[in-house]
Amino acid sequence: MAVTTTWKVQHTRAKLSAAQRAERRQKLASLSNALSSTHQGIQEDIRKISDKYGRTLKWTKAQLYGGRLTRQRRTPSAWSALIARLLKEENKGSKLKLPEFVAMQRGRISREYCQLTPEDKAALVDEAIKSKSAKGMVRRANPKASIRDANKTFEVMEKEWIMLNARTGMEGFYIGVRGDVEQYHETKIFCTAKAASFIKDVLDIEPKRLALKLESWVVGNFQSSTTPNQYLSRVKLNFFDAILISKGLPIKKTMNYINYESKIVEKYSVALHDWPSGRVCSPGEILRREDLLSLLDTLMSGSCAWRSLTKEELTARQQSNATRQAQGEQIYRPCKPHTSRKVATVVTQMDNGVSENAGAVGD
């Protein structure tokens, strides 16, 4: 075999003329300007989307450049479409999972797939796409996911507020509370140093207490709520005061759930009629959601309300309470005993010893 030698050939490009160089420089500058303007427009659009939907710029960019919301889904293959159709036919009589079905019917699936024509494969793919689009996405209520979403959002907001305060010196605070009694979001509050001082000194309240007051107002807004599930007429709530006024008694009385029979019924001759959950107790002691909804429905309908008792009804009620107390049921609960004050003993150090002075005069 003859040995051949290959010489390296150096290729030289023809020199560009001045007009060609100027044309290329102009083309490069135009391309740079177009890319820069497009980039600025994209950044502006990202900022608008972020402000409109309450998302961070980082999250919006991640979704735009390949996030789960903009990621292109793969079209199903003929193999997966065939397996899905065979599994559906097999599950008419029994319920098999996909791995078990593939392990049991691998040979059958391979034979049927080899017999498919290109038209059959295309028809299978189209059928799978239509079935997937018709099925839709089933969304379920997930309280934990909602809580995690809210917590993560407020963490980002707190970091952005801290950076904004460091950059510009702006002061402020925000409060986030749940909007309904069936939600589980935690109360969120953030305030800068001067905003916290304003809340404490001017509003005369702790920031956390202010947040709790806002939550109680939003969740149980009986005065200005627009939804029937949250609205409760103040006439029904103040009916107890109207009964007290009719009896010539002062209206500023506190509800006593512990000694309801002795401190409310027998003392003022009034009673809550048709209380739904047995013994009258504080709503905070009702643990089941169904019982709370039943109580709310009875209050809304007016079937559960304050009613004045006649002398005969009051006497019968007192006798019934005494009988139940004698049988062992705790109707009249004793009050907590008051602790007596301890008299402090003053000990003085003398030159000739130690003497105790507790108000007594020595010899």
ABEGO torsion letter per residue (X at the ends): XBBBBBBBBBBBBBBBBAAAAAAAAAAAAAAAAAAAAAAAAAAAAAAAAAAAAGBBAAAAAAAAAGBAAABBBBBBBAAAAAAAAAAAAAAAABBBBAAAAAAAAAAAAAAAAAABBAAAAAAAAAAAAAAAAAAEBBBBBBAAAAAAAAAAAAAAAAAAAAAAAAAAGBBEBBBBBBABAABABBBBBBBBAAAAAAAAAAAGBBAAAAAAAAAAAAAABAAABABAAABBBAAAAAAAAAAAAAAGBBABBBBBAABAAAAAAAAAGBBBBGBAAEBBBBAAABABAAAAAAAAAAAAAGABBBBBBBAAAAAAAAAAAAAAAAAGBBABBBBBBBBBBBBBBBBBBBAAEBBBBAGBBBX
